[in-house]
């Protein structure tokens, strides 16, 4: 299979980290979003939404949206769950990541890291801080109760939230006030076959 993406993107990193943890073989295809490579006619044939990551399966089918890719890759593995309620909780955290976490932490990081925090985007960057800290507080509360987000074992939920949380400082979010999150980050980084973000 092929994974199309940007190595600095948290959403793309979800797929790369999952593939590493599960020892999946894949071909990496680098895509430069700042150069408009997701909007070429060739790429848009693969994903009309013009976004990365994009997973190309061995049979030529494509799957987009980072958490859909994460679900696909982890189904039937230890990173998913057989228990129906546990699967529901994994999905709960994955939706949380997309609606309550990523729009603040990932966007603030994009403005600062990719765009260099231009003055024209400073107000937007600052407006993202409160929402990002709300999301971190929700995670902190859960991680004070269990070592991972769903239970006592790493799951797709952790990968989904880890991707942007562990680099939240690049978006202006100081994690020093979140000891449970810091300990959780450490636990993930000691997993067998862990792959750091490029």
N, C-alpha and C positions, 0 to 999 in steps of 0.2 A: 504494500500500500504506500501511498504518498501523503505527506502532510505538507500543505502549503501554508507558509506563515512568516512572521517576523519574530526573530529570536528574542527581542526585547519586549514583546507583547505578552502580558499576563495570560490573556485568553489563549494564545498559541502555546504558551508554556504549559498550560493544563494538559494539552495533548502530548507534548514531548515528555513531561514528567510521568504521565500515565503509561506511555509506551515504554519508558525506561523501567519503571517499577514492575511492569508485567513482562519485561524482556521481549517486547514485540519488535519485529523487524519492519523497518520503513525507510522510505527515501525522503529526505528533507528537501523541499523546494522553497528557497528564500524568496519572499515577496516584499518589495519596498513600497509601503503605503504612501510615504511622503512623495514618491516619484510617480504616484498614480497607477501603479502596476495592478491594483485590484479593479481598475476601471477600463482595462483594455478589452477590446472585443473578445479576445481569446479567453481571458479570465472570466468575463461575464457569461460566457457560454457554460462555464463550469459552475459558477455561482452568480445568478442574476442579481443578488443582493450586493455584490461587490465588496464582500468582507472576508477577512481571515479570522481564525483558521479555517481551512477547508481540507477535508479528508477525502482522498480518492481511493476507493477500494480496488482490490485486485481485478474485479470484474468490470471496472470502468464506471461504477456508480459513485455519486458524490454525496457527501454529507457535510452540512455547514452548521454553524452555531456551536460555540465551544462546549456548552454543557450537554448538547445532544451528542456531540462526538465523545465526550467523557462518558456518558451513559452507555453508548454503543460499545466502547472499548472495554468497559468494566463489567458489563453484564456477564453473568456466569463465572465471575472471579471473586476472590476474597474482598475486593474493593466495592463490590455491590453487596446485596444481602438476599438471602432466601426468604427471610421473614417479611411478610407483606407490610407490616407497620414500620419496620426498620427501613424498608425501601421508600416508604412514604416520607419518613423523616429525612432520608438522604435527599430526596427531591425537594422537600421543604427548604433545606439549606441551600440547595442549588438555585431555587427561585429567589430566595433571600439574597443570594450573591448577585443575581442579575438586577434585582429591583431596589435593594436597600443598601448594597455595598459598592458594587462596580460603578454605578452612576456618580458616585462621590469620590471614592478613593482612586479608581482607575482614571477617571477624567482629570482629577487634580494632578495625578502623576503624568498624564499625557501632556497637559498644558506646561508643566514644569520641565519634564525630561525631554520630550520630543520637540516642543515648540520654544523652549528656553524662557518660559514665563514672560511673554511679551506684555507690555503695559496694557495693551488692548484687551487682554484676557485676565488681568489681575483680579478684577472684581468677581469674575466667574470663579476663578481659582479659590479666592477667599470664601465665596459663598458655599463651596463644596465642603469646607472643613467641618461644620457642625453636623451635617448628615453623615459624613464619614466616621466621626467620633460616636455618633449614635449606633452605627452598625458595629463598631468595635466594642462598644459597651455590651451589646447583645451577645456577641461572641465571647467576651470575657466572662459574662455571667454563666454561660453554658460550660465553658472550659474550666470553671472553678468546680463544676460538678462531675465532669468526666474528662478523661485524658484526650479524647477525640470528640468531634462534634456530635456523633450519633451514639457512640458507646465506647467500649474500651479497645477498639481496633480501628486502624486507618480505613477510611472509605472514600468514595468519590466525592462526598461532601467536603471532606478535608482538602482534597486537591483543588476543588472549585474555589474555596475560600483562601487557601494558602497562596495561590498564584499572585494575587495583588496585595494580600496582607503582608507578606514577608518583605515587600518593597514599598510599603506604605509611606515610609520616611521620605521616599523620592517625591511624594505628593504633599509633603509637609506635615505628615501625621507622626507624631512622636509616640512610639510604642512603650516608652519607659513606664507609663502609668498603667500598663496592662500586663501584669506578671504572668497571668495564666496563658495569655496569647503567646508571650515570649517562650514559655516552657513548651507549649504546643508546637511552635516553630522548631524548637530544638528537637522535639521528638520526631517530627517529620524529616528533618535533615539527617537523622541517624538511621532512617529506613534503608534496608538493603536495596541496592541499585538506585539510590537517590541520585537525581541529576539536578545540578544547580542551573539557575537561569544564566544564559550566555551573557 
